[in-house]
């Protein structure tokens, strides 16, 4: 990586990961190396919501948040490439760095909960 290309700031990556829906989006994109569609993401989030005790908001509301908030934030940070015309989402230049950070956080949480038991 050249000096002219900046890596994503840790603060930016952490801010993106504070939202559960964005973490779910990252996991889904990680599971679909050839990309996914907004419809598939919406269905994935619907399924994840049904497993959450505090699952709030309708499917339509989740779809609106996905389209207008979460995907644009992830795209702005170059974590995903979001084609609004085609309705597709692919991994962006910074995807792997943010996914790696998410995995470290999740691994740490698992290690911590295991050591407490």
N, C-alpha and C positions, 0 to 999 in steps of 0.2 A: 504494500500500500504506500503510495507516495505521500509526501508531506502535504500536498494540496488536497488530498482526500482525508477528511476527518472521520474518525470513528464516532459512533454515537456516544454522547456523554452519559456517564453513569447515572446522573440525576434524571436525564430524559428517559433512559431505560427503566429506571425504578418507578418513575411517575407513570409510565405506560402500564407497568405491571401492577399498579395499585388497584386496578379495576378488574374484577372477576371475569367480566364478559370479554375483556381484551385478552386475558390469560387463556380463556377457552378458545378464542379465535386463534391464538398462536398455536395451541395444541392441535387444533383441527388442521391448520395449514401445515404443521409439521407432519401430520399423518397423511397428507395428500401432496406428495412431491411434484405432481403435475399441475397443481393448483386446484382451486375449488370455486364454486359459484356462491353468490350471495344467498341464493335460495337454499343451497346445501348448508351454509353457515347458519342461516336462520333455523333450519330444521335441527341442526346440531345443538344450537343454543336452547331451543325448545326442549329437547331431550334432557339437556343438562339442568335446565330450570326445574323440571319435574322431580329431579333427584335432590334439589336443594330445599331445605325446610323453609327458607325465607324467599323462595322464588317469587319475585314480585313483577308485575307488569304483564300485559297481554303480549301475545305473539306479534301483533301489529306494532305495539310500542317497542318491543325488542328489535323488530326490523327497522323501525325508524331510527332508533339509537345506533344500530349497526351502520346504516347507510349515512347518517348525518354526523355522527360523533366518532365512533370507534374506528371504523375503517379510514376516515380522513386523518385522524390522529396518527394511526399506524403508518399511513402512506406518507404523511408529512415528515415523519422520522425515518423514512426509507426502510421500514421494517417489512411492509408489504407493498406490492404493486396492485393498485385497485383500479380496474378499468370499469368506470361507471356505465359506459355504453354497452359493453359486453356482459356486465354483471359478474366479472371474474376477479379472483384474488390469487396472486402468486407471491412467492417469497421475494422480499426485497433485499437490497444490498446489506442491510443491517440485521436481517432476520436471525441469522445464526448467533450473533452476539447476544441479542435479547433472549432468544430461546435458551441459550446456555446459562444466562443469568437466572432465568426462571427455573431451570433444572437444578441449579445450585441451591436456590432458595427452597425448593420443594424437598431436595435431599436433606438439607439441614433440618427442616421441619420434621421429616420422618425420623432422622437420627435423634432429635431432641425428644420426640414423643416416645420413641422406643426406649431411650435411657431413663425416662420418667416411670415407665410401667414396671 
